[in-house]
Amino acid sequence: MKPLLTLLLMALLLSAPACSVYDSGLMEEGLAGLPDRPDPSTSSNEDDVEAVFAFRNVSLNQSGDRWRRFGLDLDGKNTTSIGDAAECVAANGNPPLDGDKGIDNAFGQYVLPTVVSLISCLEDNIALNQGRGQGTVLLRLRDWNGTPNDAKVDVSVLSAVDGTSLDDVSAVEWGGSDGATLMLPGAIAEAPEPAWDGDDHFFVDPSSLIAGDLDRPDVWKSDAYISNGRVVLPVDTGATFVFLTGPGAFSIAINGFLVADISEDGETLEKGLLAGRFPAGKLIATLEPLGICDESFRGSIVGLLTDNLDLRVEPHVGSPDDECTATGVSFSFQGIRARIASKIAPVELPIPDPCAGGGPEAGPEPAFDRCCRSVELNSPQSLPAECTPEDLQQYTDLPNPIPVPLEEGF
C-alpha cells in the first residue's frame, strides 16, 4: 500500500455527471446531496487562479448523535424506518437507519465510536503529526476563476512528507533515520515546523503522484466544480487516505466525494467533509495500521461492521435484492492556505507497522500515545501515571490544535 494517497484501481473513475448517484431524477427533495454545478458560463479557459489548502482539525469523533449530521445521502433514499426502501439487504434483513436528510453514515454510527473510545488519543496524534507537516494532506485548486462559482475547476488531493515555515526552501536537505525529515542547509538541525499562517511550504509525497509528476496527482479531477463557495470533488474507489498517528496510521478507502467550503476571503476551508462508500473487505486494512493487532478483537469489530452494512460497493451494480457490501462513512476537516514546494520529496512518507512481528501488545490495546490533551481535559482520571508535563506540552504548543468536532454538518 502506498503510504498516503493510493490509487489502487485506476480504471474506476467517476466521470460524467450523468453517472452520479446525485442525478436530480434519483434524489428526493431535501436529502443531503451535493449542490448543483454552476452554469457553464461561469467557467473559462482563461481561468488561472491556483490555491492550496493544508488539512487541519481532522475529526473522527461522531459520538452521540453527531453521526446523523455528517455525511451525504449516497443512495438517493431516506431510510427512516426498517420498512423504508433501502439500496440493498442488510445482514439481518433490517437496514441501519439513515441520519438527517438521508445521510448514510453507518460506519460513524456503529464502528467509529468503538475505535475512538478504544484509542482515546487518536485525533490528538493525527493532529500532532499533521501539525508538524508529516503526512499533511493538501487540497489543490487550479484553473479556478477565483469566485464562489465555477463550473469547471482542476482539483486534486496530495500528501506531504514534511513541511516547514521557511520562506526559502531552495537549499533544504533531507535527513533523519529514514531520510524523511526536512533539515536546514548542512543537515545538522531540523527545519522549523509549519507555522500554519498561510505561508508554509509542503513537500509532496511521490506516492501521491503518477510517475512522480506534480501535474499528475493520483486523486485528481479536471472537471470538479465550486458552487456558492463549496468545492465538489468526486473521489474514486481506489483513493485511500492515510493519516499518521505516530506508531501507526489511520487509513480509509472511499468511493464518494470530498466537499469543502472556502471562506469569503479565500484563506481557509471553514469546513470540509470526506464522505462515501467504504467496502467492508477493507476494514482489516484500516484496523491493523492503527495497532489493533489481536485477530479476535479485530474480528469483533469486523462483525460489528458486517452486521450494519447499508450500501453496495458500486452504486450502479446490483439490485435492492443483493446483500449490502459497504458502509457509509464520513469525517470532517478544516484547512488553511499553504504552498507546495516546486520539488517533490525524495522519499515516500514512512508508515510504521505497529503489528509487525506480532505487535508490542498481546491483546486489543494498541501501542498508542496515551499522554494527550484530550484525556487530560476530558477525563484526567484516565491519564496514565507515567505521563509527564513534557508529554502533554507538545500538544499545548502545537499551532494545529487538538480537533474540536464541528457543530453542524453539511
DRENDO-1510 file (C-alpha; in Angstrom, 1 decimal, always signed):
<recs>
REC; n; res; u; v; w
REC; 1; MET; +0.0; +0.0; +0.0 .
REC; 2; LYS; +1.3; +3.4; -0.9 .
REC; 3; PRO; +1.8; +5.4; +2.3 .
REC; 4; LEU; -0.5; +8.3; +1.8 .
REC; 5; LEU; -2.9; +8.7; -1.1 .
REC; 6; THR; -3.0; +5.4; -3.1 .
REC; 7; LEU; -5.0; +4.9; -6.3 .
REC; 8; LEU; -5.5; +1.1; -6.2 .
REC; 9; LEU; -7.9; +0.8; -9.1 .
REC; 10; MET; -7.1; +3.4; -11.7 .
REC; 11; ALA; -9.8; +2.2; -14.1 .
REC; 12; LEU; -12.6; +3.0; -11.7 .
REC; 13; LEU; -13.1; +6.7; -12.3 .
REC; 14; LEU; -16.2; +8.8; -11.6 .
REC; 15; SER; -16.6; +10.6; -14.8 .
REC; 16; ALA; -19.6; +12.3; -16.3 .
REC; 17; PRO; -22.3; +13.9; -14.1 .
REC; 18; ALA; -24.9; +11.6; -15.8 .
REC; 19; CYS; -23.4; +8.7; -13.8 .
REC; 20; SER; -23.7; +10.3; -10.4 .
REC; 21; VAL; -26.0; +9.0; -7.8 .
REC; 22; TYR; -26.9; +12.6; -7.3 .
REC; 23; ASP; -28.7; +13.0; -10.6 .
REC; 24; SER; -31.8; +15.1; -9.8 .
REC; 25; GLY; -34.1; +12.4; -11.2 .
REC; 26; LEU; -32.8; +10.0; -8.5 .
REC; 27; MET; -32.8; +12.3; -5.5 .
REC; 28; GLU; -35.7; +13.0; -3.2 .
REC; 29; GLU; -36.2; +16.7; -2.4 .
REC; 30; GLY; -34.5; +17.7; +0.8 .
REC; 31; LEU; -31.9; +14.9; +1.0 .
REC; 32; ALA; -28.3; +15.6; +1.9 .
REC; 33; GLY; -26.9; +15.7; -1.6 .
REC; 34; LEU; -24.5; +18.0; -3.5 .
REC; 35; PRO; -25.0; +21.5; -4.8 .
REC; 36; ASP; -25.8; +21.8; -8.5 .
REC; 37; ARG; -22.9; +22.5; -10.8 .
REC; 38; PRO; -23.0; +26.2; -11.8 .
REC; 39; ASP; -23.9; +27.4; -15.2 .
REC; 40; PRO; -21.1; +26.6; -17.8 .
REC; 41; SER; -20.8; +30.3; -18.4 .
REC; 42; THR; -19.0; +30.7; -15.0 .
REC; 43; SER; -16.0; +28.8; -16.3 .
REC; 44; SER; -13.5; +29.9; -18.9 .
REC; 45; ASN; -10.3; +28.6; -20.5 .
REC; 46; GLU; -8.7; +31.8; -19.2 .
REC; 47; ASP; -9.2; +30.9; -15.5 .
REC; 48; ASP; -5.8; +30.7; -13.9 .
REC; 49; VAL; -6.2; +31.1; -10.1 .
REC; 50; GLU; -4.4; +28.4; -8.0 .
REC; 51; ALA; -4.9; +27.8; -4.3 .
REC; 52; VAL; -3.6; +25.2; -2.0 .
REC; 53; PHE; -5.1; +24.3; +1.4 .
REC; 54; ALA; -3.4; +22.1; +4.1 .
REC; 55; PHE; -5.8; +20.0; +6.1 .
REC; 56; ARG; -6.1; +20.5; +9.8 .
REC; 57; ASN; -8.6; +19.7; +12.6 .
REC; 58; VAL; -9.2; +16.2; +11.1 .
REC; 59; SER; -12.1; +14.8; +13.3 .
REC; 60; LEU; -13.3; +11.3; +13.5 .
REC; 61; ASN; -15.4; +11.9; +16.7 .
REC; 62; GLN; -19.0; +11.1; +15.9 .
REC; 63; SER; -20.3; +10.2; +19.3 .
REC; 64; GLY; -23.8; +10.8; +20.5 .
REC; 65; ASP; -25.9; +11.7; +17.5 .
REC; 66; ARG; -23.2; +13.6; +15.7 .
REC; 67; TRP; -23.0; +10.8; +13.1 .
REC; 68; ARG; -26.6; +11.8; +12.0 .
REC; 69; ARG; -25.4; +15.3; +10.8 .
REC; 70; PHE; -22.2; +14.4; +9.0 .
REC; 71; GLY; -22.2; +12.7; +5.6 .
REC; 72; LEU; -24.1; +12.6; +2.4 .
REC; 73; ASP; -27.1; +10.7; +1.2 .
REC; 74; LEU; -25.3; +8.2; -1.0 .
REC; 75; ASP; -28.2; +6.1; -2.3 .
REC; 76; GLY; -30.9; +8.6; -3.0 .
REC; 77; LYS; -33.1; +7.2; -0.3 .
REC; 78; ASN; -34.2; +8.3; +3.2 .
REC; 79; THR; -34.4; +5.1; +5.3 .
REC; 80; THR; -36.0; +6.3; +8.5 .
REC; 81; SER; -37.7; +3.0; +9.4 .
REC; 82; ILE; -36.9; -0.7; +8.7 .
REC; 83; GLY; -39.9; -0.7; +6.4 .
REC; 84; ASP; -38.5; +2.0; +4.1 .
REC; 85; ALA; -36.8; +1.3; +0.8 .
REC; 86; ALA; -33.0; +0.5; +1.1 .
REC; 87; GLU; -30.3; +0.1; -1.5 .
REC; 88; CYS; -29.5; -3.5; -0.5 .
REC; 89; VAL; -30.4; -6.2; +2.0 .
REC; 90; ALA; -28.7; -5.8; +5.4 .
REC; 91; ALA; -27.3; -8.7; +7.4 .
REC; 92; ASN; -30.4; -9.3; +9.5 .
REC; 93; GLY; -32.8; -8.0; +6.9 .
REC; 94; ASN; -33.3; -4.7; +8.7 .
REC; 95; PRO; -31.3; -1.9; +7.2 .
REC; 96; PRO; -29.4; +0.5; +9.5 .
REC; 97; LEU; -31.4; +3.8; +9.7 .
REC; 98; ASP; -30.2; +6.9; +8.0 .
REC; 99; GLY; -29.2; +10.1; +9.7 .
REC; 100; ASP; -30.7; +13.5; +9.0 .
REC; 101; LYS; -31.8; +14.1; +5.4 .
REC; 102; GLY; -31.0; +10.5; +4.4 .
REC; 103; ILE; -27.3; +10.7; +5.4 .
REC; 104; ASP; -25.6; +7.3; +5.0 .
REC; 105; ASN; -23.1; +7.0; +7.8 .
REC; 106; ALA; -23.4; +3.6; +9.5 .
REC; 107; PHE; -19.6; +3.5; +10.0 .
REC; 108; GLY; -19.8; +6.6; +12.1 .
REC; 109; GLN; -22.8; +5.2; +14.0 .
REC; 110; TYR; -21.5; +1.7; +14.7 .
REC; 111; VAL; -17.8; +1.4; +14.2 .
REC; 112; LEU; -16.0; +4.8; +14.8 .
REC; 113; PRO; -17.4; +5.2; +18.4 .
REC; 114; THR; -15.7; +1.8; +19.3 .
REC; 115; VAL; -12.4; +2.8; +17.7 .
REC; 116; VAL; -12.3; +6.3; +19.2 .
REC; 117; SER; -13.2; +5.0; +22.6 .
REC; 118; LEU; -10.5; +2.3; +22.4 .
REC; 119; ILE; -7.9; +4.8; +21.2 .
REC; 120; SER; -8.7; +7.9; +23.2 .
REC; 121; CYS; -5.8; +9.9; +21.8 .
REC; 122; LEU; -6.4; +9.0; +18.1 .
REC; 123; GLU; -7.4; +12.5; +17.0 .
REC; 124; ASP; -4.7; +14.2; +19.1 .
REC; 125; ASN; -2.0; +12.0; +17.5 .
REC; 126; ILE; -3.3; +12.7; +14.0 .
REC; 127; ALA; -3.3; +16.5; +14.8 .
REC; 128; LEU; +0.2; +16.2; +16.1 .
REC; 129; ASN; +1.6; +14.6; +13.0 .
REC; 130; GLN; -0.4; +16.8; +10.6 .
REC; 131; GLY; +0.6; +19.9; +12.5 .
REC; 132; ARG; +4.3; +19.0; +12.2 .
REC; 133; GLY; +3.9; +18.6; +8.5 .
REC; 134; GLN; +4.3; +14.8; +8.5 .
REC; 135; GLY; +1.7; +13.3; +6.1 .
REC; 136; THR; -0.3; +16.6; +5.9 .
REC; 137; VAL; -3.0; +16.3; +3.3 .
REC; 138; LEU; -3.2; +19.1; +0.7 .
REC; 139; LEU; -6.2; +20.2; -1.4 .
REC; 140; ARG; -5.0; +21.9; -4.6 .
REC; 141; LEU; -7.3; +24.0; -6.9 .
REC; 142; ARG; -6.1; +25.1; -10.3 .
REC; 143; ASP; -7.8; +26.7; -13.4 .
REC; 144; TRP; -10.2; +28.5; -11.0 .
REC; 145; ASN; -11.8; +31.8; -11.7 .
REC; 146; GLY; -11.3; +32.8; -8.1 .
REC; 147; THR; -15.0; +33.4; -7.4 .
REC; 148; PRO; -17.6; +31.3; -5.4 .
REC; 149; ASN; -19.0; +29.8; -8.6 .
REC; 150; ASP; -17.0; +28.0; -11.2 .
REC; 151; ALA; -18.5; +25.2; -13.3 .
REC; 152; LYS; -15.1; +23.5; -14.1 .
REC; 153; VAL; -12.1; +23.5; -11.8 .
REC; 154; ASP; -9.0; +21.4; -11.7 .
REC; 155; VAL; -9.0; +19.9; -8.1 .
REC; 156; SER; -6.6; +17.3; -6.7 .
REC; 157; VAL; -5.6; +15.9; -3.3 .
REC; 158; LEU; -1.9; +15.4; -2.4 .
REC; 159; SER; +0.0; +14.4; +0.6 .
REC; 160; ALA; +3.2; +15.8; +2.1 .
REC; 161; VAL; +6.2; +14.0; +3.5 .
REC; 162; ASP; +7.1; +17.1; +5.5 .
REC; 163; GLY; +6.5; +20.8; +5.7 .
REC; 164; THR; +8.2; +23.9; +7.1 .
REC; 165; SER; +7.6; +27.6; +7.8 .
REC; 166; LEU; +10.8; +28.6; +5.9 .
REC; 167; ASP; +10.3; +31.3; +3.3 .
REC; 168; ASP; +13.1; +29.9; +1.1 .
REC; 169; VAL; +13.2; +26.2; +0.8 .
REC; 170; SER; +15.6; +26.0; -2.1 .
REC; 171; ALA; +18.5; +24.8; +0.0 .
REC; 172; VAL; +16.8; +22.5; +2.5 .
REC; 173; GLU; +18.2; +19.0; +2.8 .
REC; 174; TRP; +16.7; +15.7; +3.9 .
REC; 175; GLY; +17.8; +13.6; +6.9 .
REC; 176; GLY; +16.7; +11.7; +9.9 .
REC; 177; SER; +16.9; +8.0; +10.4 .
REC; 178; ASP; +14.6; +7.3; +7.4 .
REC; 179; GLY; +15.6; +10.3; +5.3 .
REC; 180; ALA; +12.1; +11.8; +5.6 .
REC; 181; THR; +12.8; +14.8; +7.8 .
REC; 182; LEU; +13.4; +18.3; +6.4 .
REC; 183; MET; +16.8; +19.7; +7.5 .
REC; 184; LEU; +18.4; +23.1; +7.4 .
REC; 185; PRO; +21.3; +23.5; +5.0 .
REC; 186; GLY; +24.2; +21.4; +6.3 .
REC; 187; ALA; +21.8; +18.8; +7.6 .
REC; 188; ILE; +22.7; +19.4; +11.3 .
REC; 189; ALA; +19.4; +20.9; +12.5 .
REC; 190; GLU; +15.9; +20.2; +11.5 .
REC; 191; ALA; +14.0; +22.8; +9.6 .
REC; 192; PRO; +11.3; +24.7; +11.6 .
REC; 193; GLU; +7.9; +23.1; +11.7 .
REC; 194; PRO; +4.9; +24.7; +9.8 .
REC; 195; ALA; +3.5; +27.8; +11.4 .
REC; 196; TRP; +0.0; +27.4; +10.0 .
REC; 197; ASP; -0.1; +31.0; +9.0 .
REC; 198; GLY; -0.9; +30.5; +5.3 .
REC; 199; ASP; +2.7; +30.7; +4.1 .
REC; 200; ASP; +4.1; +27.2; +4.9 .
REC; 201; HIS; +5.8; +25.1; +2.3 .
REC; 202; PHE; +5.0; +21.4; +2.0 .
REC; 203; PHE; +7.0; +18.8; +0.0 .
REC; 204; VAL; +4.7; +16.4; -1.8 .
REC; 205; ASP; +5.0; +12.7; -1.3 .
REC; 206; PRO; +5.9; +11.0; -4.6 .
REC; 207; SER; +3.5; +8.2; -3.8 .
REC; 208; SER; +0.5; +10.6; -4.2 .
REC; 209; LEU; +1.6; +11.3; -7.8 .
REC; 210; ILE; +1.7; +9.3; -11.0 .
REC; 211; ALA; +5.3; +8.7; -12.1 .
REC; 212; GLY; +6.4; +11.5; -9.7 .
REC; 213; ASP; +4.8; +14.2; -11.8 .
REC; 214; LEU; +3.3; +17.1; -9.8 .
REC; 215; ASP; +0.9; +17.7; -12.7 .
REC; 216; ARG; -0.5; +14.1; -12.5 .
REC; 217; PRO; -1.8; +13.5; -9.0 .
REC; 218; ASP; -3.4; +10.2; -8.1 .
REC; 219; VAL; -6.6; +11.8; -6.7 .
REC; 220; TRP; -7.5; +14.4; -9.4 .
REC; 221; LYS; -10.4; +15.6; -11.5 .
REC; 222; SER; -10.1; +18.3; -14.1 .
REC; 223; ASP; -13.8; +18.8; -14.1 .
REC; 224; ALA; -14.6; +19.3; -10.4 .
REC; 225; TYR; -16.6; +22.4; -9.6 .
REC; 226; ILE; -17.3; +25.1; -7.0 .
REC; 227; SER; -20.9; +26.1; -6.2 .
REC; 228; ASN; -21.5; +29.0; -3.8 .
REC; 229; GLY; -18.1; +28.6; -2.3 .
REC; 230; ARG; -18.4; +24.8; -1.9 .
REC; 231; VAL; -15.8; +22.7; -3.7 .
REC; 232; VAL; -17.1; +19.4; -5.0 .
REC; 233; LEU; -14.6; +16.7; -5.9 .
REC; 234; PRO; -15.6; +13.1; -6.9 .
REC; 235; VAL; -13.3; +10.6; -5.2 .
REC; 236; ASP; -12.7; +7.1; -6.7 .
REC; 237; THR; -13.0; +3.7; -5.1 .
REC; 238; GLY; -9.2; +3.4; -5.3 .
REC; 239; ALA; -8.4; +6.5; -3.2 .
REC; 240; THR; -7.1; +5.6; +0.2 .
REC; 241; PHE; -6.5; +8.4; +2.6 .
REC; 242; VAL; -3.9; +7.7; +5.3 .
REC; 243; PHE; -3.3; +9.9; +8.4 .
REC; 244; LEU; -0.2; +9.3; +10.5 .
REC; 245; THR; -0.8; +8.6; +14.2 .
REC; 246; GLY; +2.8; +8.2; +15.4 .
REC; 247; PRO; +3.1; +4.4; +16.0 .
REC; 248; GLY; +0.8; +3.7; +13.0 .
REC; 249; ALA; -1.8; +5.3; +10.8 .
REC; 250; PHE; -5.5; +5.6; +10.2 .
REC; 251; SER; -6.4; +4.7; +6.6 .
REC; 252; ILE; -9.7; +4.8; +4.9 .
REC; 253; ALA; -10.7; +3.9; +1.3 .
REC; 254; ILE; -13.6; +5.9; +0.0 .
REC; 255; ASN; -15.8; +5.9; -3.2 .
REC; 256; GLY; -17.7; +9.2; -2.9 .
REC; 257; PHE; -16.9; +12.9; -2.6 .
REC; 258; LEU; -14.8; +15.5; -1.0 .
REC; 259; VAL; -16.7; +18.7; -0.3 .
REC; 260; ALA; -15.2; +21.8; +1.3 .
REC; 261; ASP; -16.4; +25.4; +2.0 .
REC; 262; ILE; -14.0; +28.1; +1.1 .
REC; 263; SER; -14.1; +31.2; +3.3 .
REC; 264; GLU; -15.1; +34.5; +1.9 .
REC; 265; ASP; -11.5; +35.8; +1.9 .
REC; 266; GLY; -10.3; +32.6; +0.3 .
REC; 267; GLU; -7.8; +31.9; +3.1 .
REC; 268; THR; -9.3; +28.9; +4.8 .
REC; 269; LEU; -11.5; +25.9; +4.4 .
REC; 270; GLU; -14.2; +26.6; +7.0 .
REC; 271; LYS; -15.4; +23.1; +7.0 .
REC; 272; GLY; -14.8; +20.0; +4.8 .
REC; 273; LEU; -16.1; +16.5; +4.5 .
REC; 274; LEU; -14.9; +13.3; +3.0 .
REC; 275; ALA; -18.0; +11.1; +2.6 .
REC; 276; GLY; -18.6; +7.9; +0.6 .
REC; 277; ARG; -18.8; +4.1; +0.5 .
REC; 278; PHE; -16.3; +2.1; +2.4 .
REC; 279; PRO; -16.0; -1.5; +1.3 .
REC; 280; ALA; -16.4; -4.0; +4.2 .
REC; 281; GLY; -13.5; -6.0; +2.9 .
REC; 282; LYS; -11.1; -3.2; +3.6 .
REC; 283; LEU; -11.8; -2.9; +7.3 .
REC; 284; ILE; -8.9; -5.1; +8.3 .
REC; 285; ALA; -6.5; -2.9; +6.3 .
REC; 286; THR; -7.8; +0.0; +8.4 .
REC; 287; LEU; -7.6; -1.6; +11.9 .
REC; 288; GLU; -4.1; -3.2; +11.6 .
REC; 289; PRO; -2.2; +0.1; +10.9 .
REC; 290; LEU; -3.9; +1.6; +13.9 .
REC; 291; GLY; -2.2; -1.0; +16.1 .
REC; 292; ILE; -5.3; -3.2; +16.7 .
REC; 293; CYS; -3.2; -6.4; +16.2 .
REC; 294; ASP; -5.2; -9.0; +18.1 .
REC; 295; GLU; -7.1; -11.1; +15.5 .
REC; 296; SER; -10.0; -12.0; +17.7 .
REC; 297; PHE; -10.6; -8.4; +18.7 .
REC; 298; ARG; -10.3; -7.2; +15.1 .
REC; 299; GLY; -12.9; -9.9; +14.3 .
REC; 300; SER; -15.3; -8.5; +16.7 .
REC; 301; ILE; -15.1; -5.0; +15.2 .
REC; 302; VAL; -15.4; -6.5; +11.7 .
REC; 303; GLY; -18.5; -8.4; +12.9 .
REC; 304; LEU; -19.9; -5.1; +14.2 .
REC; 305; LEU; -19.5; -3.5; +10.8 .
REC; 306; THR; -20.7; -6.6; +8.8 .
REC; 307; ASP; -23.9; -6.6; +10.8 .
REC; 308; ASN; -24.6; -3.0; +10.0 .
REC; 309; LEU; -23.7; -2.6; +6.3 .
REC; 310; ASP; -26.1; -0.3; +4.5 .
REC; 311; LEU; -24.8; +0.1; +0.9 .
REC; 312; ARG; -23.4; -1.6; -2.1 .
REC; 313; VAL; -19.7; -1.1; -3.1 .
REC; 314; GLU; -20.7; +0.0; -6.6 .
REC; 315; PRO; -23.9; +2.1; -6.6 .
REC; 316; HIS; -24.8; +1.2; -10.2 .
REC; 317; VAL; -24.1; -2.5; -10.0 .
REC; 318; GLY; -26.6; -4.9; -8.4 .
REC; 319; SER; -30.2; -4.6; -7.2 .
REC; 320; PRO; -32.1; -4.0; -3.9 .
REC; 321; ASP; -32.3; -7.8; -3.5 .
REC; 322; ASP; -28.5; -8.0; -3.2 .
REC; 323; GLU; -26.7; -8.2; +0.1 .
REC; 324; CYS; -25.0; -5.0; +1.3 .
REC; 325; THR; -21.2; -4.9; +0.8 .
REC; 326; ALA; -20.3; -1.5; +2.0 .
REC; 327; THR; -21.0; +1.1; +4.7 .
REC; 328; GLY; -21.5; +4.9; +4.5 .
REC; 329; VAL; -18.6; +6.7; +6.1 .
REC; 330; SER; -17.6; +10.4; +6.7 .
REC; 331; PHE; -15.2; +12.5; +8.6 .
REC; 332; SER; -14.7; +16.2; +8.8 .
REC; 333; PHE; -11.7; +18.6; +8.4 .
REC; 334; GLN; -10.8; +22.2; +8.1 .
REC; 335; GLY; -7.9; +23.8; +6.1 .
REC; 336; ILE; -5.6; +26.8; +5.7 .
REC; 337; ARG; -3.8; +28.2; +2.8 .
REC; 338; ALA; -0.3; +26.7; +2.1 .
REC; 339; ARG; +2.3; +26.4; -0.6 .
REC; 340; ILE; +3.6; +23.4; -2.5 .
REC; 341; ALA; +7.4; +23.2; -2.9 .
REC; 342; SER; +8.5; +23.1; -6.5 .
REC; 343; LYS; +10.5; +19.9; -5.9 .
REC; 344; ILE; +8.8; +16.7; -4.6 .
REC; 345; ALA; +10.2; +14.9; -1.6 .
REC; 346; PRO; +13.0; +12.4; -2.5 .
REC; 347; VAL; +11.4; +9.7; -0.3 .
REC; 348; GLU; +7.9; +8.4; +0.5 .
REC; 349; LEU; +6.5; +9.1; +3.9 .
REC; 350; PRO; +7.4; +6.1; +6.1 .
REC; 351; ILE; +4.4; +4.4; +7.6 .
REC; 352; PRO; +5.1; +2.5; +10.8 .
REC; 353; ASP; +3.7; -1.0; +11.1 .
REC; 354; PRO; +2.6; -1.4; +14.8 .
REC; 355; CYS; +1.6; -5.0; +14.2 .
REC; 356; ALA; +5.0; -6.1; +12.7 .
REC; 357; GLY; +6.3; -9.2; +14.5 .
REC; 358; GLY; +3.0; -9.7; +16.4 .
REC; 359; GLY; +3.0; -6.1; +17.6 .
REC; 360; PRO; +4.1; -4.8; +21.0 .
REC; 361; GLU; +0.7; -5.7; +22.6 .
REC; 362; ALA; -0.8; -9.2; +23.0 .
REC; 363; GLY; -4.4; -8.0; +23.4 .
REC; 364; PRO; -6.6; -5.4; +21.8 .
REC; 365; GLU; -4.9; -2.4; +23.4 .
REC; 366; PRO; -3.0; -0.5; +20.7 .
REC; 367; ALA; +0.6; +0.8; +21.1 .
REC; 368; PHE; -0.5; +4.4; +21.3 .
REC; 369; ASP; +0.4; +7.6; +22.9 .
REC; 370; ARG; -2.0; +8.0; +25.8 .
REC; 371; CYS; -0.5; +11.2; +27.2 .
REC; 372; CYS; -2.6; +13.6; +25.2 .
REC; 373; ARG; -4.6; +16.8; +25.9 .
REC; 374; SER; -8.0; +15.2; +25.2 .
REC; 375; VAL; -7.6; +12.8; +28.0 .
REC; 376; GLU; -6.1; +15.4; +30.3 .
REC; 377; LEU; -9.0; +17.8; +29.7 .
REC; 378; ASN; -11.9; +15.4; +29.4 .
REC; 379; SER; -11.1; +12.5; +31.7 .
REC; 380; PRO; -8.0; +13.4; +33.8 .
REC; 381; GLN; -8.5; +10.3; +35.9 .
REC; 382; SER; -7.7; +8.2; +32.9 .
REC; 383; LEU; -4.4; +9.9; +32.2 .
REC; 384; PRO; -1.6; +7.3; +32.7 .
REC; 385; ALA; +0.6; +7.9; +35.8 .
REC; 386; GLU; +3.7; +7.9; +33.7 .
REC; 387; CYS; +2.6; +10.9; +31.6 .
REC; 388; THR; +5.0; +13.8; +32.2 .
REC; 389; PRO; +4.3; +17.6; +31.7 .
REC; 390; GLU; +6.7; +17.4; +28.7 .
REC; 391; ASP; +4.5; +14.7; +27.2 .
REC; 392; LEU; +1.5; +16.9; +27.3 .
REC; 393; GLN; +3.2; +20.1; +26.4 .
REC; 394; GLN; +3.8; +19.0; +22.8 .
REC; 395; TYR; +0.1; +19.2; +22.2 .
REC; 396; THR; -0.3; +22.5; +24.0 .
REC; 397; ASP; +2.5; +24.1; +21.8 .
REC; 398; LEU; +1.0; +22.8; +18.6 .
REC; 399; PRO; -0.3; +25.6; +16.4 .
REC; 400; ASN; -2.6; +23.0; +14.9 .
REC; 401; PRO; -4.8; +22.4; +18.0 .
REC; 402; ILE; -6.4; +19.2; +19.1 .
REC; 403; PRO; -9.5; +18.6; +17.0 .
REC; 404; VAL; -12.8; +20.2; +18.1 .
REC; 405; PRO; -15.7; +18.5; +16.3 .
REC; 406; LEU; -17.7; +20.8; +14.0 .
REC; 407; GLU; -21.1; +21.5; +15.4 .
REC; 408; GLU; -23.0; +21.2; +12.2 .
REC; 409; GLY; -22.7; +19.0; +9.2 .
REC; 410; PHE; -23.5; +19.8; +5.6 .
</recs>
